[in-house]
Amino acid sequence: MTGKFQYPTSGTCSRLIEVEMENGIIKDVNFLGGCHGNLQGIAALVKGMKPEEVIRRLEGIKCGAKPTSCPDQLSAALRSIAAQQ
């Protein structure tokens, strides 16, 4: 997987996730909206990781009473990208 991808989020404060992949490794992640500091931290932590590992770690995380979260939506974005390949 190589390229830049956009994923519109659902059920979170962030509205969009941009993911850049290079040779199957996450090169960069940007969130539009949401808790800027926390999302910058998540983006920094996942750089250099394989999408499968990020999905394994973040999928199913909830934000308060919401059924999803920005980390969970990142895992959904990565699943969507993999499905397109």
ZAMAR-303454 format. One line per field, with one value per atom (N, C-alpha, C): x, y, z; residue in three letters; atom name; residue number from 1. Coordinates in Angstrom, 3 decimals, padded with zeros to 6 digits. Each point is the difference from the previous one (the first is absolute). Example, Ala and Ser with C-alpha at 12.3 -4.5 7.8 and 13.67 -1.06 7.14 Angstrom:
BEGIN
X: (013.190,-000.890,000.900,-000.350,000.820,-000.770) $
Y: (-005.690,001.190,001.200,001.050,001.190,001.090) $
Z: (007.800,000.000,000.000,-000.720,000.060,000.730) $
rest: (ALA,ALA,ALA,SER,SER,SER) $
atom: (N,CA,C,N,CA,C) $
nr: (1,1,1,2,2,2) $
// end
This chain:
BEGIN
X: (000.839,-000.839,000.877,-000.215,000.702,-000.989,000.028,-000.855,-000.576,-000.806,-000.688,-001.480,-000.610,-001.394,-000.738,-001.288,-000.857,-001.162,-000.345,-001.104,-000.891,-001.257,-000.923,-000.440,000.194,-000.328,-001.496,-000.430,-001.403,-000.070,-000.770,-000.212,001.084,000.893,001.088,000.072,000.793,000.208,000.840,000.933,000.760,-000.919,000.275,-000.871,000.635,001.322,000.705,001.362,000.426,001.342,000.711,001.195,000.856,001.144,000.205,001.048,000.909,001.298,000.976,000.748,000.003,000.643,001.161,001.020,001.119,000.463,-000.135,000.405,-000.616,-001.283,-000.711,000.281,000.656,000.323,-000.627,-000.526,-000.600,001.099,-000.074,001.000,-000.473,-001.307,-000.522,-001.505,-000.508,-001.435,-000.353,-001.090,-000.503,-001.497,-000.456,-001.416,-000.490,-001.176,-000.641,-001.057,000.172,-000.901,000.431,-000.776,000.307,000.946,000.477,000.910,001.418,000.423,001.231,001.216,000.244,001.183,-000.030,-001.131,-000.116,000.164,-000.585,000.064,001.386,000.712,001.394,000.821,-000.285,000.709,-000.263,-001.258,-000.344,000.706,-000.047,000.634,001.501,000.654,001.439,000.306,-000.849,000.229,-000.158,-000.902,-000.249,000.922,000.738,000.935,001.019,000.231,000.969,-000.576,-001.280,-000.633,-000.721,-000.197,-000.836,-001.456,-000.877,-001.410,-000.636,000.372,-000.587,000.244,001.181,000.333,-000.802,-000.150,-000.784,-001.457,-000.544,-001.376,-000.148,000.939,-000.055,-000.018,000.757,000.116,-001.152,-000.552,-000.955,-001.461,-000.254,-001.374,-000.825,-001.192,-000.929,000.101,000.969,000.113,-001.188,-000.621,-001.160,000.384,-000.751,000.201,-001.220,000.138,-001.136,-001.144,-001.191,-001.186,-000.142,000.885,-000.060,000.414,-000.578,000.358,001.337,000.655,001.263,000.885,001.163,000.949,000.881,000.827,000.928,000.988,000.556,000.856,-000.749,-001.237,-000.805,-000.273,-000.251,-000.234,001.272,001.171,001.248,000.112,-000.376,000.037,-000.982,-001.167,-000.971,000.565,000.701,000.622,001.017,000.819,001.018,-000.621,-001.104,-000.713,-000.546,-000.540,-000.551,001.092,001.149,001.125,000.437,000.085,000.413,-001.009,-001.270,-001.051,000.071,000.510,000.107,001.178,000.929,001.232,-000.187) $
Y: (-001.188,001.188,001.241,000.842,001.274,001.039,001.194,001.083,000.777,001.001,000.833,-000.321,-000.146,-000.401,000.915,000.231,000.780,-000.869,000.144,-000.779,000.938,000.183,000.828,-000.786,000.583,-000.688,000.076,-000.828,-000.037,-000.176,000.857,-000.141,000.572,000.815,000.595,001.503,000.673,001.441,000.293,-000.893,000.185,-000.301,000.656,-000.145,-000.801,-000.053,-000.638,-000.479,-001.158,-000.500,-000.140,000.562,-000.145,-000.929,-001.030,-000.983,-000.087,000.078,-000.201,-001.297,-000.877,-001.304,-000.086,-000.732,-000.259,-001.429,-000.811,-001.406,-000.751,000.253,-000.717,000.479,001.138,000.583,001.392,000.342,001.326,001.052,000.930,001.074,001.246,000.303,001.199,-000.146,000.597,000.035,001.404,000.552,001.304,-000.111,000.582,000.055,001.421,000.158,001.307,000.102,000.934,000.142,-000.905,000.008,-000.844,000.661,-000.768,000.466,000.032,001.158,000.153,-000.653,000.276,-000.556,-001.513,-000.553,-001.455,-000.657,000.602,-000.596,000.137,001.064,000.114,-001.116,-000.295,-001.076,-001.349,-000.289,-001.266,-000.089,001.080,000.008,-000.265,000.596,-000.207,-001.437,-000.577,-001.369,-001.046,000.225,-001.021,000.123,001.092,000.137,-001.129,-000.605,-001.082,-001.371,-000.052,-001.278,-000.585,-001.325,-000.664,000.221,000.206,000.236,-001.096,-001.249,-001.108,000.137,000.473,000.177,001.150,001.084,001.137,-000.426,-000.723,-000.488,-000.865,-000.911,-000.902,000.773,001.069,000.761,000.985,000.579,001.102,-000.362,-001.061,-000.353,-000.279,000.593,-000.226,000.984,000.910,001.013,000.944,000.300,000.901,001.319,001.049,001.318,000.308,-000.146,000.233,-000.936,000.565,-000.804,-000.248,000.599,-000.194,-001.433,-000.562,-001.368,-000.110,001.128,000.024,001.091,000.204,001.039,000.328,001.024,000.315,-001.145,-000.641,-001.156,-001.132,-000.267,-001.027,000.365,001.269,000.443,-000.115,000.194,-000.218,-001.465,-000.901,-001.420,-000.282,000.635,-000.160,000.553,001.130,000.583,-000.967,-000.599,-000.928,-001.258,-000.471,-001.141,000.373,001.204,000.477,000.094,000.511,000.118,-001.389,-000.941,-001.360,-000.638,000.279,-000.563,000.561,001.214,000.628,-000.552,-000.605,-000.478,-001.336) $
Z: (000.000,000.000,000.000,-000.939,-000.072,-000.497,000.615,-000.450,001.160,-000.347,000.986,-000.070,001.164,000.087,000.965,-000.250,000.897,000.444,001.276,000.562,000.810,-000.400,000.790,001.241,001.151,001.247,000.286,000.940,000.407,001.507,000.671,001.434,000.878,-000.572,000.781,-000.238,000.824,-000.176,-001.240,-000.321,-001.239,-001.180,-001.120,-001.171,-001.121,-000.016,-001.102,000.489,-000.520,000.276,-001.330,-000.077,-001.177,000.384,-000.800,000.266,-001.213,000.243,-001.067,000.277,-000.997,000.113,-000.989,000.394,-000.908,000.206,-001.022,000.049,001.176,000.255,001.051,001.410,000.142,001.313,000.069,001.175,000.189,000.034,-000.922,-000.087,000.748,-000.084,000.661,000.202,001.073,000.294,000.446,-000.544,000.423,000.238,001.094,000.333,-000.221,-000.585,-000.149,001.086,000.902,001.142,001.135,001.068,001.153,000.980,000.951,001.056,-000.553,-000.427,-000.771,000.650,001.255,000.666,000.081,000.391,000.099,-001.362,-001.020,-001.324,-000.619,000.337,-000.431,000.637,001.263,000.691,-000.640,-000.298,-000.657,-001.348,-000.767,-001.319,000.114,000.977,000.184,000.408,000.830,000.467,-001.100,-000.948,-001.029,-001.211,-000.129,-001.117,000.043,-001.153,-000.093,000.306,000.360,000.341,-001.207,000.055,-000.984,000.385,-000.973,000.299,000.857,-000.239,000.758,001.497,000.373,001.418,000.605,-000.750,000.481,000.188,-000.959,000.109,001.245,000.207,001.155,001.326,000.060,001.246,000.229,-001.075,000.151,-000.234,-000.727,-000.335,001.253,000.036,001.097,001.155,-000.042,001.055,-000.117,001.128,000.030,000.662,-000.305,000.597,000.852,001.311,000.892,-000.345,-000.185,-000.319,-001.506,-000.807,-001.454,-000.345,-001.044,-000.382,-000.742,-000.238,-000.732,000.591,-000.594,000.422,-001.191,000.136,-001.090,-000.245,001.053,-000.267,-000.704,000.408,-000.643,-001.451,-000.272,-001.373,-000.840,000.614,-000.723,-000.400,000.886,-000.363,-001.140,000.018,-001.088,-001.311,000.082,-001.193,-000.595,000.853,-000.475,-000.600,000.571,-000.580,-001.390,-000.107,-001.271,-001.064,000.374,-000.931,-000.475,000.931,-000.353,-000.958,000.204,-000.857,-001.429,-000.141,-001.312,-000.809,000.672,-000.662,-000.661) $
rest: (MET,MET,MET,THR,THR,THR,GLY,GLY,GLY,LYS,LYS,LYS,PHE,PHE,PHE,GLN,GLN,GLN,TYR,TYR,TYR,PRO,PRO,PRO,THR,THR,THR,SER,SER,SER,GLY,GLY,GLY,THR,THR,THR,CYS,CYS,CYS,SER,SER,SER,ARG,ARG,ARG,LEU,LEU,LEU,ILE,ILE,ILE,GLU,GLU,GLU,VAL,VAL,VAL,GLU,GLU,GLU,MET,MET,MET,GLU,GLU,GLU,ASN,ASN,ASN,GLY,GLY,GLY,ILE,ILE,ILE,ILE,ILE,ILE,LYS,LYS,LYS,ASP,ASP,ASP,VAL,VAL,VAL,ASN,ASN,ASN,PHE,PHE,PHE,LEU,LEU,LEU,GLY,GLY,GLY,GLY,GLY,GLY,CYS,CYS,CYS,HIS,HIS,HIS,GLY,GLY,GLY,ASN,ASN,ASN,LEU,LEU,LEU,GLN,GLN,GLN,GLY,GLY,GLY,ILE,ILE,ILE,ALA,ALA,ALA,ALA,ALA,ALA,LEU,LEU,LEU,VAL,VAL,VAL,LYS,LYS,LYS,GLY,GLY,GLY,MET,MET,MET,LYS,LYS,LYS,PRO,PRO,PRO,GLU,GLU,GLU,GLU,GLU,GLU,VAL,VAL,VAL,ILE,ILE,ILE,ARG,ARG,ARG,ARG,ARG,ARG,LEU,LEU,LEU,GLU,GLU,GLU,GLY,GLY,GLY,ILE,ILE,ILE,LYS,LYS,LYS,CYS,CYS,CYS,GLY,GLY,GLY,ALA,ALA,ALA,LYS,LYS,LYS,PRO,PRO,PRO,THR,THR,THR,SER,SER,SER,CYS,CYS,CYS,PRO,PRO,PRO,ASP,ASP,ASP,GLN,GLN,GLN,LEU,LEU,LEU,SER,SER,SER,ALA,ALA,ALA,ALA,ALA,ALA,LEU,LEU,LEU,ARG,ARG,ARG,SER,SER,SER,ILE,ILE,ILE,ALA,ALA,ALA,ALA,ALA,ALA,GLN,GLN,GLN,GLN,GLN,GLN) $
atom: (N,CA,C,N,CA,C,N,CA,C,N,CA,C,N,CA,C,N,CA,C,N,CA,C,N,CA,C,N,CA,C,N,CA,C,N,CA,C,N,CA,C,N,CA,C,N,CA,C,N,CA,C,N,CA,C,N,CA,C,N,CA,C,N,CA,C,N,CA,C,N,CA,C,N,CA,C,N,CA,C,N,CA,C,N,CA,C,N,CA,C,N,CA,C,N,CA,C,N,CA,C,N,CA,C,N,CA,C,N,CA,C,N,CA,C,N,CA,C,N,CA,C,N,CA,C,N,CA,C,N,CA,C,N,CA,C,N,CA,C,N,CA,C,N,CA,C,N,CA,C,N,CA,C,N,CA,C,N,CA,C,N,CA,C,N,CA,C,N,CA,C,N,CA,C,N,CA,C,N,CA,C,N,CA,C,N,CA,C,N,CA,C,N,CA,C,N,CA,C,N,CA,C,N,CA,C,N,CA,C,N,CA,C,N,CA,C,N,CA,C,N,CA,C,N,CA,C,N,CA,C,N,CA,C,N,CA,C,N,CA,C,N,CA,C,N,CA,C,N,CA,C,N,CA,C,N,CA,C,N,CA,C,N,CA,C,N,CA,C,N,CA,C,N,CA,C,N,CA,C,N,CA,C,N,CA,C,N,CA,C,N,CA,C,N,CA,C) $
nr: (1,1,1,2,2,2,3,3,3,4,4,4,5,5,5,6,6,6,7,7,7,8,8,8,9,9,9,10,10,10,11,11,11,12,12,12,13,13,13,14,14,14,15,15,15,16,16,16,17,17,17,18,18,18,19,19,19,20,20,20,21,21,21,22,22,22,23,23,23,24,24,24,25,25,25,26,26,26,27,27,27,28,28,28,29,29,29,30,30,30,31,31,31,32,32,32,33,33,33,34,34,34,35,35,35,36,36,36,37,37,37,38,38,38,39,39,39,40,40,40,41,41,41,42,42,42,43,43,43,44,44,44,45,45,45,46,46,46,47,47,47,48,48,48,49,49,49,50,50,50,51,51,51,52,52,52,53,53,53,54,54,54,55,55,55,56,56,56,57,57,57,58,58,58,59,59,59,60,60,60,61,61,61,62,62,62,63,63,63,64,64,64,65,65,65,66,66,66,67,67,67,68,68,68,69,69,69,70,70,70,71,71,71,72,72,72,73,73,73,74,74,74,75,75,75,76,76,76,77,77,77,78,78,78,79,79,79,80,80,80,81,81,81,82,82,82,83,83,83,84,84,84,85,85,85) $
// end
